Amino acid sequence: MNLKECIKPVSYIQNNTADAMNYDAINMLRLIRLSEQDIAAGHYRQAENVFADIKTKYGING
């Protein structure tokens, strides 16, 4: 990874905000599509069960 290519000045970000927002929107749509596919295939769990498992695994009370 070349840091000079990855790090941009604030002015670049200010001038390219719309492009960044479009990129984020496209990624969000991809995540939604993948989520819908998982749900359709039955690959999901109830949130209550997931949180209960996390609490048990990490010894969280409450």
N, C-alpha and C positions, 0 to 999 in steps of 0.2 A: 504494500500500500504506500503510495506516494502522498505525503502529507500536504505538499504544495498543491496537489490536485484536489484533495479532499476538503481543505480548509478554505473557506470563502470569506471575503470581507462583508461587513454588515450591509454595505451599499449593494452588493450583488444579491444578497438575500432580499433586501427591500425591493429591488427592481424585478426580481423573479418569483415573487410570492405566489402569483397566479399559477405559474408552472408547478411549483411545489404542491400547491393545493390540488391541482389536477392529478399529480402523481399519487398523492395520498388517497384521493378518492378512488382511483383505479385499484390501488392495493386493497382498500376497504371492500370494494366490490368483489375482488378475488377471494378475500376471506369469507365474505358472505356466501359466495357460490360454493366454496369448499364446505362451509358449515351446513348449508342446505343439503349437500350430497351426503354428508355424514348422517344427518338426521334421517334422510330418506332410506339410508342403508341400515338404520337402527343402531348406529354407533354413537350413543349418547347415554348419559346417566342423569338422574335427578340431582339438582344442585344440593339439596339437603344431604344426600348420600355422599357427595364429593366432599363437602365441608366437614361432615362427620368423620370421614376417613382421614382428612388432613389433621383435624384436631387430635384424633387417636394417634396418628403417626408421630406427631410432634409434641404430644403430651400437653395440649392446650385445654384448659378448663374454661367452661363458659359457654 
